[in-house]
Amino acid sequence: MYQYTPFDTQFVKQRAAQFRDQLQRNLAGTLGDDEFRALRLQNGWYIQRHAPMARIAVPYGELSATQLRMLARIAREFDRGYAHFTTRQNCQYNWIPLPKSADVMDLLASVSMHGIQTSGNCIRNITSDCFAGVAADEIIDPRPYCEILRQWSTLNPEFAFLPRKFKIAVSGAREDRAAIAWHDIGLQLLKNDAGEIGFKVLVGGGMGRTPVIGTVINEFLPWQQILVYLEAIVRVYNRYGRRDNMYKARIKILVKAEGQRFLDDVAEEYQKILALDADGREQIIPQAEFDRVAAHFVTPAGVAPIADSRIDIPADAPAAFQRWLERNVHAHRLAGYRSVTLSLKRTGQAPGDITDAQMELAADLADRFSQAELRVSHDQNLVLPWVRESELFALWQAARAASFAAPNIGLLTDMIACPGGDFCALANARSIPIAEAITERFDDIDELYDIGDIDLHISGCINSCGHHHSGHIGILGVDKDGSEWYQVTLGGLDGSAISGHQSTPGKVIGPSFAADEVPDVIEAVLDTYRQQRSTAAERFIDTVTRIGLDPFKTAANAQRRSTAKA
């Protein structure tokens, strides 16, 4: 893991002190709410439906046990005893009183954490693969590049007030687990035939009102030039992005509207920046600087390949352990090791939510089994990246006792959901009750295994924080005359920049449904899948692609108990 330098430590502590001064002036009435709003937002502090919401950055998803314990302490002492992990590898609190926010900032700074640029019209938290550095299919470890991007983008004055928020995701594996095509900029690390490292660069992806898949703007950019190229892209966006209409302000709208002209402007700006070498202003990454950062992302001391290692399955091990091995345990680049997902999806608790006690238990598991390191996944779970195969049974027992061992990773109840209308002032409808109703309906593990791999994503509004566009099944909350209704989409996909599978937005299968109809609709859709799949092994998304949406539309609309349409 990256360890803060004295400069890094001083930087976040000074930022916390600056925020405390701003907060005190606001509370005293000498700094107006409008002026304070931009300042608090760029430190991750929102005002939501019921109370302030704090968003804490977990850069590229990497988290230490010490940091997780601090998040637990904040939940316990300042919030209502829990927090929420998001699809963009952030941690959110929903009930911290604003007068206490500076105290929270100080505590975060003490463990090398902050909320800087987790909101506002700036470059947000850099996200990546939760298995970075340990994935069996990894080509290049993306973490050093993510850290360099984080340092470059943090409080960069040129990009502090962009037309709209800006998100960058990086993948270094064959399977894209960072959803790079859905980001303002998506970066895929590659090696060319000569063994040189570079980036495939995608630009203009995004969800929201207008789902757009990112456009490949460069097939192979030498890694040393990535900051130059990103600066060129963001400069062009900063210059021409819409500032008169927030719904048309994202870079995806600019790329779509300008087409080749945008690509040409980026290429021209890129060459201009490269030409500044004589003035010492170029941003080619020196090898020495990369090596300095990369030195933090090495295999932990005491971890080495284990010859002839195998997973010991006791003769009396229950079937639940075998299912856990199949679903929650993942291949590793080192022989004798696995990475393990701790499921945060359970009945009675919103997807991605975690209590202070559960955070403490997860930190204990990381200390005992994973070199005191965890990851936050895009799917709102936690991952232990350094688990010995010989300790898997012991880990399963401990994880089961801590309620983290549900063998549902990749199955229907391993759903993504935003906090929705229970907390968010922007939401049109609640997400959490829908997630809970579906979880309760499909609580039979045998049925979940029969349904097989499926991604279900729920958003409470068109801002798409629950990534409903990319779900095999997507559920979107909509407002109809002050009532909560839900659109259902099918066929969404997070693609892979290597395998050739294309990211695809799902398509709406009919008018919206009332809240109490949604579980029946999902069940009808899944029954249709099981009737129509060519073999028991054919995945839901493959069946949808093969037979089209019509059979699913018919089944879903048969569940409608109201003639009203949204």
N, C-alpha and C positions, 0 to 999 in steps of 0.2 A: 504494500500500500504506500501511497505517497505520504511522506512525513513533512509537515510544515517546517520551513526554514525559519530562522529568526525574523527575516523580513516578512514572510507570510503571517507569522504569529502577530507581529506588530501591526500589520495591515488590518487584520480582522478586528483586533482590539481597538485600534483607532477608529475604525468604522463604527463599532459598537458605541464608543464614546461620543462620536459625532451624532449618532442617532439619539442617544440619551439627551444631548443638548437640544436637538430638534424637538423631541417629545416634550421636554420640560417647557420649552417656549410655547408649544402648541397648547399644553394644558394650562399655561399661565395666560393665554390669550394674546400673546405677542407675535405668534406665528399662526396665520389663519388656516382654517381647515383645507381650503383649496390649495394653498401653497404647501401645506404639510402632506397632502395626499400623494403627490408625485414622489416625495421623499420617502414616505413609509412604504409605498408600493415597491420601490426599487430595493427595499430591504425585506420584502416578502410579507408585508402586513396589509391585509385587506379589511374592509368592513363588509361583513356578509349579512345574511338575512336576520340573524339573531344576535351576533356578536362578532368581534374581530376574528379573522382567520389568519394564522401564521403558516407560511410555506417555507420549509427548511430544505436547502439544497443537499442532496447526496450525490456529489459529482460522479458521473458514470456508474452510479449505483453501488459504489464501494464504501463499506461501513465497518468500523472496528467495534469490538464488544464494548470498549470503553465509551465510544460515542453512543451506542445503542442504550447503554445504561443512563447516559445523560438525557437522551430523549425520553426514557422512562421517568426519570426524575422530574422533568418538565411537565410531563403528562400528569404526574401525581400531585405536584405542588402548585401548578399554575392552571391546569386544565381540569377536565372531569375524569381523569384516569385512563385516557386512551388517546391514540393518535391514528393517522390514516396514511398509508403508503399509496402513492399515485402511479399512473402509467408512465410518468416521466421521471421516475426515480427520485421523487421528493417525498418529504414527510410533512403532513399537515396537521395543525391543531385548530379546533373550532370554537374554543371557549376561553381563550386567554384574554383577560381584561387589558385594554390598551395601556392603561397606566403601568402595568407590569411588564410591558413588552421590552423595555430596555434591560430589565433584570434578566429576561430570557436571552436577549442578545449577548449579554456578558457571559452567561453560563455556556452558551453555544461556542463562543470564542475560546473559552477555556479548554475545549476539546477539539479545536480546529474545525468548527462548523459555523455556518452563518445562513442568512436568508438573502444574501446579496443577489440581485437580478433574477430572483425567482418570480418576479412580476414586473410590470412596466413595459414600455415599448423599447426593449433592449434585447440583447442576445441572452437567452435564458440558460438554465442548467444544461450542460453538455451531457447527453445520454449515450448509453452504449449497451452492449451485450452483457447480461448478468453473468455469463460464463466466461467473460474475457480473461485470458491468461490461463484458463484450465480446460477449455473446450477441446474435445477430440477432433473437431472439424475446423479448428482455427488455422488460418493462413498466417496472419500477423496479429500479435497482441495489440489491440487498439488503445490500451490505457495510457501509454506514454504520449501518444498523439492527442488523446482527450485532455490530458493534463496541460499540455502545451496550449491547446485551444482555450482551455479554461483560463489560464493565466493571461493569454492575449486578449480575451474578450472581456475580462472582469474590469469594470470601470473604464473601459476604453472610451475616452471622451468623444471620439468621432461617432460612436454608435450608441450613445446613451439615450438619445431621443429619436428613435427610428419612427417611420410611419405607423408601425404596429409591432407587436411582439414577434420574436424571431427565434426559431428553434433549430438546433443542429444535432443530428444523431450519427454515430459512427459504428460500423460493423467491421470485424476483421475475420469473420468465419464464413464458411460456405453457406450455412443457413443464417438468414437474416433474422435475428432475434431482437433487433432494435427498431424495426419498422421504418427504415431509413427513407423509403419512397414516400412516406406520409409527412415528411418534415420540410421546413423551408429550405434547408440544405441537408442532403443525405450523403454520407461518405462511406465508400466501400474500399477497404484496403485490399490490394492485389499484388501479385508478383508477375512481371512479364517474363517472356521466354529467356531473357538474360539473367533472371533472378533479381532484377531491380524492384524495389518497392515503390508503389505509387497508389493514387486514389482514383477510383471512378467517382465522379462528382455528379450528383443529381440536385436540381434546384426547382423550387416552385411547387413542392408537394404540400398537402394540407387537407384538413377535414373541414369542419364547420359547415356553413351554408352551401358552400360549393366544394365538394370533395374533388381533389385533383391529385393525380399521381405525378411525382416529380419527373422532370425532364432531364435526361442525361446530357450534360453540357460539356463534359470532358471524359473520355474513355480511360485515359491514363495520365494523371498528373504526377510528376516526380514529388515524393513526399516533402522534400526540402522546400518546395514552393507553395505548400498548401496555405500558409498565412497570406501570401501575396494574392493567391487566387480568391480566397475568401474575402479579403479586403476589397478586391475589385468587385465581387458580386454585391457585397453589402453597400459599397459606395454607390453603385448604380441604383440599387433599390432605394437608398436614402435620398438620392437625387430626384428620382422620378416616381417613387411610390405615392399612391393616393393619400393625401392628408385631409381631404375634404369629406371623406365618407369612410367610417371605420369598418364597414362591411366589405369595402373594396380596397382596403389598405394593405392586405397581406401580399407578400411577394408573388404568390401563386397567381393573383389577378394581374399583376404587371407582366409576368412571364407569358401568361395566356394572351393578354392583349397585344403585347409587342412582338412576340415570336422571335424571328431571326434578328430583329433590331436589338432586342435585349441581349442576345448572345453576342452580337457584334460589339455592343457597347462594353460588355464585360471583357471581351478579348482586348479591346483598345485600352481600357483602364488597366488591365493586367500588364500590358506591355509598358505603359507609362510608369507603373510602380517599379517594374524591373529595371527601367532605365535610370532610376534614381541612385544607382550604386555609387556614383562619384560623390554624392552628397552624404553618403553613409546612412541613408534612410531605407535601404532595402530590407526586406523581411525574410530573406532566405534563412531557414533554420540552420544554424551551425551544427556540425556533427557533435562538437563538444557539449553544446547545450542539450541536444537530444540525449546524449549519453548520460548527462547529469540527471535528467528527469527519468530516463529508462532504468537507472540504477535503483530506483525505488520499487520497480515492478519486477522483482526477481522471485524465484522460488524461495519460500520461507526457509530459514535455517532449520535443519533437521528433517526436511522433506526431500526425499530422493526416490527414484523408481525402486519398486520392490519386486525382485525376481520371484517367479513361481507363486505369486499371490493369488488368492481366490477368496470368494465370498463364502464364509462358513454359515451354512443354514442348519441350525440344530434340528435333530430328528423330530422334536416335538414343537417346532416353530409353527404358529398358526398360519392359516391361509392369508390373513391380513398382512403378514410380513412379506410374503411372496408378492402380493399385489403392490405393496409399497415399493419393493425392489423394482417392479416393472414400471411404475408410474413416477415415483419421486426420486429415484436414483439414476444418475446420468453418467455417461461415459466421460473419461478424463484423459488428458494428454499424457499423464504419467501412469505407468504400470503400477498397479496396487492401490490406486486412489480412485475415488469417485466424488462428484459433486452431488449434493442432496438438497432438494427443495423442501422447505418447511411451509406447509400449506396454511394460509391465512383465510381459508374459505371453510366456514362451518355454519350450521344452522344457528340462528339467533345472533349472528354477528355480521355486520356488513362487510362485503368483499374489500380486502385491504386494511380493515380496521385491526388494531392490536392494542391490548390493554397494557398498562404499565407493568403489571405482573408478568404478562406474556413476553414483553420486551426483556425483562430481567431474565426470564427462563431461556429465551433465545440467545441472549448474551452468554449465559452459562454454557449452553450447548456449543457455542462458538469457541469458548475458552477450552472446553474439554475435548472437542472433536475436530476443530477447524482452524487452528492457529490463530484464534481470537479474531477471525475475520468473517464477515457476512457480505451478502450482496442483496440489493433490492431489485426485483425483477420487473420488467414491463408488464407482467401479468399480476402484479400486486401481491407477490409472495416474497419470502426471504429464502436465500440460498446459502448453504455452507459449502465453500469451494474446495476444501482440503481435507476430505474424510478418507481415512484408511479403510480399505475393503474389510480388513479384519475386525473393524469396529462398527460395522454397519448394524449388526443385530443389537448391540448395546445402544447405539444411537437411536434406532427405531423404538426401543423400549423407553428411552428417555423422552423422545419426541412425542410418543403416544401419551405418556403421563402428562406432558405439557400441552396437549391438544394440538400438536402440529403434524400429526402423522396420517391425516386423511389421505387415502391413496387415490386422489382424484385429479392429479395434475394432467392437464390436457383434456379432461372430461367436462361434461356439461356444467357441473357445479363449480368448476374452477373458472368462474366467470369474471369478467372485468366490469366494474361499475363505478361511476362517479358518485359523490355524495348526494347530488340531486337536490330537489326542492326542500329536503329536510334542513339543509344548511345554506345552499347557494342562492344568492339574491338574483342570479341570472336564470335559474332553472324554471322551466315551465311545468315540470312534474317531478314527483319523487322517484328516485331510482331504488332506494334501499328496500321499500316494501315489495317491489316487483322482484328484486333479487331474492328476497327471503321467501316469497311465495313459490318461486320456481325451485329453489333449493328444497323446500318442504315437499313439493310435489314429486321431485325426483330424488328421494332420500334412500332408495334401494340401490346398493352398490352393484348388484348383479345387473340391474337394468342399465345403470350408467355404463358398465362395461359392454353390454350388448349394443348400446348406442355408439360407443366408441369415441374416437377423437372428434372434438367439435369445439369451436370457439364461439361463446355467446358474450356479447358486449352490450352494455346498457348505458345510455346517456340521458340525463335529465333535461337537456335542451340541445339546440342545434349547434352550440359551441363544441360539442363532441368530445368532451373530456373523458367520456367512457369509451371512445373510439368505436362507436357503433357501426360506422361505415365499413370497418375492416373485419367485423365479426362474420363468421359463417352464418350466424343468426344475429342480427342487430335489432335493438329495441331503442326507440327514440321517444322521449316524452314530449308531447305537444299540448298546447293550450287550446281549448275549444269553449269559448264563451265562459271562461273562468273555471272550467273543469279540466281534470287531468285525463288525457288520452294518450295512446301509444301507437306509433307506427312500427311495423315490423319489416325488416329488410332481410333478404337472403343472398348468399353468394359472395359476401365480402371476403377479402383475403389479404393477409400480409405476405407479400411475395419474397423471393430471394434473388438478390442481385447476381448470384452465381449460377443457381440451378436453372434460371430462365423462367420460373413461375412468376407471373406478373401480379403485382399488387392490384387489387380490384375493389371498387366500392360496391357494396350490396345494393340490390334493387328493391324498392318498396313493393309489397305483395298485395296491397289493397288499402282501402280507407283505414283510418286508425281505429283502435279497439279500446274499450273501457278497461280500467285497471283490473277488474275481476275477471275479464275475459282472457287476459294475457296468458296465464298458465294453461288454459284449455287450448289456446291457439298454438302455443309451443308444443304441447302434447300432440295435437293433430298434425303438425308439421313433422314431428319425429316419427309418428306412426306411419305417415306417408313414406318417409324415407325407408323405414324398415320393410315396408311392403314393396318398395320399388328398387331397392339396392340389388345389384346383380349378384353379389356374393356377400357373405357375412363380413368379409374383410373390406368391402368398398366403403370408403369414408363418406360422411354426409356431404362434404363439399364436392366430392367427385360425383356423387349421385345428382346433386343439384345441377352441376355443370353438364352432365350427360343428358338428363331428361328435361331440363328447363324448369321454369317457375310455375307453369300452369297447374300441375297437380297439387302443388303446395298452396297456391292461391285458393283453389277450390276447397281444399281441406280447411284452411285457416278461416275463410269467410263463412264456412258452415257453422263456425262456433259463435258467430255474431248474434247477440241477443237484443241488439238495438238497431233501428234503421237509420239512426243519426250518423252523419258522416262529417269528418273533420276536413 
